[in-house]
Structure formats: structure tokens, C-alpha cells
Amino acid sequence: LSLQGKVTVSHVFCVPGLPERELDRLATDLADAGISLTTVAPSSDLVLPIDRLREHGVEVGLGSDGVRDSWSPFGNADMLHRSHLLAWVRDARLDEELEAAFRAGADGGARLLGLPEADLKPGSPADFLLVRGECLPQVVVDLPRREMVVRGGRIVARDGELVGR
């Protein structure tokens, strides 16, 4: 079927509970097959062992599951908020850990889909949000108001409200 590098599995809530030897074997098999995983960071018990998987070459992304549905009534499709939750359930304390949680939400999904990272370099997609903050780790912790959200170079939200409705 030629799906090498095109398969991503989500809701693999059994992976965090695997014994180390089984986890390592699974991670090696996943990396060899080019299969990626996503987490929604539902709790510390169920979040994927991201660092361990990446050590084996497994791509891991962060996703936003249901949006205000019976599975996730608090879901809001806000990836900054999801990055905050990932940092929370992983007990992130260092700047690097907080930044890694942000990167998982900002770029992890794009990487899995083979899309370019959203950065501010020429030629990159103009996808970004503007918030007030001293540094990225502070933004992940504080979740400041989204002053502007830009998608594909077009302002789609300002001061927390959608524009152009």
C-alpha cells in the first residue's frame, strides 16, 4: 500500500503502561515502520512517554481531541492550551520542558503530516498567534489572551473573537 511514513495512531492509551522492555521493542518497531503516534495529554497516566519514543526515532505529535463533545466537554481546539496541559501532566518545570510542550503543539502535528513548521521565516506558512509574554515558557504556563491569530497570512481572530463572521 506504500503507507510508509503516512500512518499515525492516536488514543494509544495502553503504551504508557507497557513494561520498559516492551515499550522499547514497540518503539523500535514503530520507528522502523515509520508509524507516528499522537497524544492528547488527557492525564499523567495516559500521556505517551514522548522522550522515550523519540529516542527510538518515533515521531510524536500533540492533538486536540473532541471539542465540546461527550468525550471532551472542555475541549476547545486551542493548541496553546493543549501544550499547557501537556506540560502540566508531564510535570514540566524547566524552560526546555515547557518549550518542548509548546513545540509539540505548534509543530508536532505538522511534522507528522509532512507540513512545514509554522515559524516566521520567509517562505514559511504565516500561521501564528500574538500574545503578551516575556518568554515562551511563561506563555505556556500563563496562557495569556490571544490578541491575534493569523492563519495563512489572514487574521482569523482578534482579542479572542473570530473576525469576518
Helices and strands as residue ranges (DSSP letters): E 7-9, G 15-17, H 20-33, E 35-39, H 50-55, E 60-62, H 79-89, H 95-103, I 104-108, H 109-113, E 128-130, H 136-142, E 148-151, E 154-158, E 161-162
